[in-house]
Amino acid sequence: MVTRLHRPASRPAAENPSSHPAHERMSKVDTAWLRMDSPSNLMMIVGVWILKPAVSYADTCQRIEERMLKYPRFGQKVVQDATGADWVTDTHFDIRRHVLRERLPPSAKAHPQQALQQRLAELALKPLDPRYPLWDFRLVEHYQGGSALLVRIHHCIADGLALIAVIQSLVDGGTEPPRREPRSTQDSAWEAAEEWMTHTVIEPLTGAAVRALDAAGDGAAHAFEVIGDPKTRFDKLIEMGLSKGVSGSADMARLAYQVLRDAAALALMPDDSPTRLKGIPGRAKRVAWCQPIPLDEVRAVSKALQCSINDVLLACVAGAIGQYLKAHGDSVEGKEIRAMVPVNLRPMSQAYQLGNQFGLAPVVLPIGLDNPLARVFEVRRRMSELKGSMQPLMTFALLAIAGMVVKPAQDAMLNLFSKKTTAVMTNVPGPREKLKFCGATLEQPLVWVPQSGTVGLGVSILSYGGGVQFGIISDTTLCPDPQAIIDQFEPEFAKLTLLTLMLPWGE
């Protein structure tokens, strides 16, 4: 239960939204994310900042309004139509609708972190108001000697990497987004190429894909490798002799065959092991997190074992989930689960442009390996096999296609992924030094990307300020106590550290 308090009058916007185009067509990938909401999984990126000392509501409003509206997208609402959606400037933008003031109930004094976690879980399934721009912040002014700032941003606005650029602009001394420059002749040429590809390649293949979906049902997945990012795939089309358009039905047949061949390869990806973490999710969530593990200790273990920091962290995730399942009486011998991990597909220098430009890589976690050393080496082997994989580009193209077809076809296409997936997992490297916001130190930042379809588990790994922190958001039907998984992370890392020290390094 949260009490909403009185909010002060709105300040003038830092940048007049009317100075930007009033209407802008939403990209097909962003449209797919917009339409992916379901009663069990809303497509919102949810996070929380723990700040010390406390910050005021007035200062928070001023900072967010001054900095975020420099990204035009945050002053735009979404208007859908039969073929997609437009970004439309909210001419009546009011910061009071997007920065709310809240107070945890009196009972939270005994267990403030649990109360904050409960509120985050509630907000994860509370839809954003579609009449306004799809984001909000909620400030708990007094929380454990400081403040807590709860964040919700719909995934159609931006992916996680792009939002890092936004966060960097919010903190003290943050950098502003680059100013928009007039489009160059080269950009216009690319626009023409993209327009050609949309009409000549993507639209015909979309029709073929939908017909194939109707014919094959759940037996086919759709991975359109050849029509990924137009700027990176256009050269391949030229090599195929298509630079002047598809010459005839034979060319189209060959192109369609390649698409369906790649789709069949993706469809053959085996289901991950059945566990209590898979099933039909309900309509309630839980959130949990742990205290940070020193990053230097993780780095020392990774160096000693000649693997990456990421390998060590993923092995700990696999171990923690395996221990959780065993504690509930489940056998994990020989079992493995699949987690979809976002992979960036854009230059870091372009992150400020927002939008979604990432693919998904399937990472299979060996939860059935009890020996921590064997587990980390197996994770290293599997991650090496993923290097250079085309699968992230294929999934990005799939989302582009999903944004073009009608929503029932989109749901059918994307549900194929959730049937083969237990979790969505992010691993975000943050700054080594702690940041400040309105003069307060950002002690702990946590963020979770949404799960889609029937996926009920989200795992977040975030390095920040010299530590590594694990967080989980889960569906209560499939995992009612995510804290029980969280509590296994540190012991799993401790076991791995001990075994690493026991290895015969001198021989």
GIJO-V77833 format. One line per field, one symbol per residue. ss: DSSP state (H for helix, E for strand, - for the rest). phi: phi as a letter, one per 30 degrees, with the letter a starting at -180 (. if undefined). psi: psi as a letter, one per 40 degrees, with the letter a starting at -180 (. if undefined). Layout:
# GIJO-V77833
ss: ???
phi: ???
psi: ???
This chain:
# GIJO-V77833
ss: -EEE------------HHH---EEE--HHHHHHH---------EEEEEEEEE----HHHHHHHHHHHH---HHHHEEEEEE--EEEEEE-----HHH-EEEEEE-HHHH--HHHHHHHHHHHHH----------EEEEEEEEE--EEEEEEEEE---E-HHHHHHHHHHH--------------HHHHHHHHHHHHHHHHHHHHHHHHHHHHHHHHHHH-----HHH--HHHHHHHHHH---------HHHHHHHHHHHHHHHHHHH-----------------EEEEE---EEHHHHHHHHHH----HHHHHHHHHHHHHHHHHHH---------EEEEEEEE---HHHHHH-E--EEEEEEEE------HHHHHHHHHHHHHHH----HHHHHHHHHHHH----HHHHHHHHHHHH----EEEEEEE------EE--EEEEEEEEE--------EEEEEEEE--EEEEEEEEE------HHHHHHHHHHHHHHHHHHHHH-----
phi: .bcccdcdddddddbdeddcedbbdddddddededdebecbcdcdcabcccbddcdddddedddddcdddceedccccbcbdclacdbeddcebeddcbccbbddeddddbdddddddddddddccdddddbedaabbccdbbhiabbccbbbddddacdddddddeddddeiddddeddceddddddddeddddddedccddddddddddddddchddbcbbcedcddedccdddddddicdcjddlddddddddddddddddddddedddddbddclcdcbbbbbaacddceddddddddddchbdededdddddedddddddddcicdceicbbccdcdbdbbdedcdddhicbbcbcdcccddddddedddddddedddddddidddedddddedddedcddeeddeddddddddcbcbcbbbcdcddcdcbbhicdddbcbabddcbicdcbbcbcbcahibbbcbbbbdddcbdbddddedcddddddddddddddddddc
psi: hhhhiiiiiiiiidhhdeeihdhhhhidddddddeeiiddhighhhiihhihaiiiddddddddddddeehddeeiihhiadebiihhhgefhhdeeehihihiideeddgdddddddddddddehiiheeiigiiihhhdhhfeaihhhhhhidddiidddddddddediheiiiiiihiihidddddddddddddddddddddddddddddddebeeiihhgdefbhddeeddddddefeeeihdadddddddddddddddddddehiiihhieeiahiafiiiiiiiiihhddddddddddefiidddddddddddddddddddeeiheheiiihhhhhhhfiideedeeaihgiahhhhhhgeehdhddddddddddddddeheieddddddddddddediidddddddddddddehdihhihhhaidiiiihfeihgdhhiihiiiibehehhhhhhhhfeihhhihhihdddgegdddddeedddddddddddddeigde.
